[in-house]
Amino acid sequence: MNAKVLVAAMFLATVGHAAFAVEAEQFNPPPSTLSRAEVKAELSAAKFDSMVVSYGEATVFVDAPAVGGRSRDDVRAEARAAAHDLSFNDLYAA
């Protein structure tokens, strides 16, 4: 019984050690083509933009609000008609 446990422990140690043997790839971003003045100008413009919200060091980029061309009543009427006709939209098929 001890030999089985010892062999199993050695196997698990070897497999566990092999999982950490993979070399990580370094991310090297491409060099910037903008000058320091251009970057500062973009930063000052972004501070007043409604799409960027800054909380200290964390920055959140907010999506532009979607502007629909149809009213809510039109969409609801279309949904009711589709449910009544039992039609199927291929957009929702996986």
N, C-alpha and C positions, 0 to 999 in steps of 0.2 A: 504494500500500500504506500509506503514511503517513497519508493522508486517512482510510482505513478505520479505522486504529488510533486516530486522533485522535477520530473520530466515536464509536467504541465507548467510548473513555475518557470522553468528555463524557456519553454516555448513562449509563454506570455511575455516574459522579459525581452526576448528577442523580437517578437512582433511589436511590442510597445516601443522598443528602441528604434525600430525601422520606421515607425510612423513619424518620428522627429528627424529623420535623416534627410528629408527633402529640403533643398536649398530654396530660400525665398528669393523672389525676383525683386529687384529694386525698381522703384518708379522714378524715372528721370523725366521731369516735365520739360517740354521744349523751351528754349530760351525765348524771352519776350521780345517782340519787335517794337514795343512802345517805349517812348522815352519817359523819363521820370516825370516831366511836366505833363505829359498826356495822361499818365496814370493818376496823378494828383487831380487833374481836371475831371476825369471820370469819377473819382471818389467824391469830389465836391458835388458833382451833378447827381450822383446816386444818393447822397444824403437827403436830398429834397424830392426824390422820386418816391411815389407811393407804392412801388413794387418791391422796395427793399426796406425791411424793418430790422433795426439793429438793437440788440439787447446786450450792451457791454461788448464782450468778445464774440458772442454768438450772433450770427447774421442769418436772417430768414428771408428767403426770396419768395414773395407772394405772387401767385398766378394772377393774371389779369382777370377781372370778373367777366364771366361769359355774358354776352349780350345776345339774347334770343330775338329772333325776328317775329316770333309768334306769341300770342298771349297765352296765359295759363288756361283760359277757357277753350281755346282752339286745341291745345294739346290734350286736354281732358276729353273733348269731344272725339278726337281721333282715337284715343285709347278705348273709349266706350264702343266706337264703331268696330274697332279691331276685335274687341272681346265679343261683340255681338255676332260678327261674321266668322269667328273662330279662325281668323287668318293668322299665319305664322310668319314672323320676320326672320329671315336667314341670318341677320346680323347677330341674333342671340344664340345661334347654334354653335356648339363647340367643334 
